[in-house]
Amino acid sequence: MLSLESPSLRQIPSIAVHGRPFLSLEPPKTLRIWGIRLYFCAPLHAHPTLTGGTSGVSSIVRPGVSAAAYGMEINKLTDTAVRNAKPGAKDYRLSDGAGLYLVVKTNGGKLWRWSFEFHGKEKLLSYGQYPIVTLAKAREVHQEARLQKASGVDPTEAKKQAQKIKEKKEAEARQKRTFEEVARDWLETWGKGQSERYVDTVRYRLEGDILPALGSKAIDSIETADIVKAVKAIEKRGAEDIARRDLQKIKQIYRYAVSMGEIKLDPAAGIVPRDILASHEVKNFARIEKEHLPELLKDIELYRGNQMTRLAMKLMALTFLRTNALIVAEWKEFDFDSKRWNVP
């Protein structure tokens, strides 16, 4: 007779046979297995996470103790083996140990799964598709699931509850105003005191740089790090000056959001451009002395490039306009009767 009276053995919570649960006893009870009679002096429950073993009692395991500590082979797969696994005539499995396995589908798909029993019922838990879920990530979430099961929680139900919570949060976020909605409200209010051209320029920058990064997010869910990331992305493409201007507009939008009660705290308030953006040397545009002006006008006349470019350079030399004013000029700005160009 094997007695579990000793203090250390009385703490052992489970015995696994062939890696599958086979009993759930309350003391005092006895059980005969393959000719061995066991007398249990403490509550005993089958441990469901072990696999392997030969005839007889294969393993006695404490919850929370890793399978490796009891000699179970784990982490059998490698990234290379998973990546190179080819589809066959039918689906097949590649075991990583401790219950985790990869199903290789006939169509080439690869799915991480765990088949187990919980309270006498067969369960199947899916961790996702490789390579979206990497080998390392699959092991991580599998370990979490095993710990849930060891503590008496059904991992499949825990996953369903986590998904419900996630969906609820996403639904709540969708009901809240997005950054884009608030930004467009701000643009409409702010633009009333600005020139049409300037408003169009700001709208162009919003739609090209800022809204793709922040527009779809709820206004109160955006953190300082999100704003910094968006501005740094603009800087990385070599548009340092635009990055600074866009940051200024983001800060204006958030001040508007606070004033309108959309949010309580301004995540952009503490962002200082020089703290997150690299400093750059300001260079003045090239110029010529007045005695060289006749030569410049002659060179423009003799320019053999695009005719539109030559005329634009000549017009700039005669009007002293800013380059941008000439580029975005519209015919409605010209009054030929009065021989005047009305620059907004």
Long-range contacts (C-beta under 8 A, 24 or more apart in sequence): 1-37, 1-38, 1-39, 2-36, 2-37, 2-38, 2-39, 3-39, 3-41, 4-38, 4-39, 4-40, 4-41, 4-42, 4-44, 5-41, 10-41, 10-42, 11-42, 11-62, 12-42, 12-44, 12-60, 12-62, 13-43, 13-44, 13-45, 13-47, 13-62, 13-63, 14-44, 14-45, 14-46, 14-47, 14-60, 14-61, 14-63, 15-44, 15-46, 15-47, 15-57, 15-59, 15-60, 16-46, 16-47, 16-48, 16-50, 16-53, 16-58, 16-59, 16-60, 16-61, 17-53, 17-56, 17-57, 17-58, 18-52, 18-53, 18-58, 19-50, 19-51, 19-52, 19-53, 19-58, 19-59, 20-46, 20-48, 20-117, 21-45, 21-46, 21-47, 21-48, 21-117, 21-120, 22-46, 33-57, 47-150, 48-116, 48-117, 48-118, 48-149, 49-98, 49-99, 49-116, 49-146, 49-149, 49-150, 51-97, 51-98, 51-99, 63-150, 63-151, 64-147, 64-150, 67-97, 67-98, 72-97, 72-98, 73-97, 74-98, 75-139, 77-102, 77-135, 78-135, 79-134, 79-135, 82-110, 82-130, 82-135, 83-131, 85-110, 96-135, 96-138, 96-139, 98-142, 98-146, 99-142, 99-146, 100-127, 100-138, 100-139, 100-142, 102-130, 102-138, 112-138, 112-142, 114-142, 114-145, 114-155, 116-149, 116-155, 118-149, 118-154, 118-155, 118-156, 119-154, 123-154, 123-155, 123-156, 124-156, 125-155, 125-156, 125-159, 173-217, 173-218, 173-221, 174-218, 176-218, 176-219, 176-220, 176-221, 177-218, 177-219, 177-262, 178-215, 178-216, 178-217, 178-218, 178-219, 179-211, 179-214, 179-215, 179-216, 179-217, 179-218, 179-219, 179-222, 179-253, 180-211, 180-214, 180-215, 180-216, 181-219, 182-219, 182-253, 182-256, 182-257, 182-260, 182-262, 183-210, 183-211, 183-215, 183-253, 185-256, 185-260, 186-252, 186-253, 186-256, 186-257, 189-256, 190-252, 190-256, 195-344, 196-344, 197-328, 197-344, 202-249, 205-242, 205-245, 205-246, 205-249, 206-249, 209-234, 209-242, 209-246, 210-246, 210-249, 210-250, 214-250, 219-257, 219-262, 219-263, 220-262, 220-263, 222-267, 223-267, 224-267, 224-268, 224-270, 224-271, 226-267, 227-267, 227-268, 227-271, 228-271, 228-276, 231-276, 231-277, 232-276, 232-277, 235-277, 235-278, 240-277, 240-278, 240-280, 241-280, 243-277, 244-273, 244-277, 247-271, 247-273, 247-277
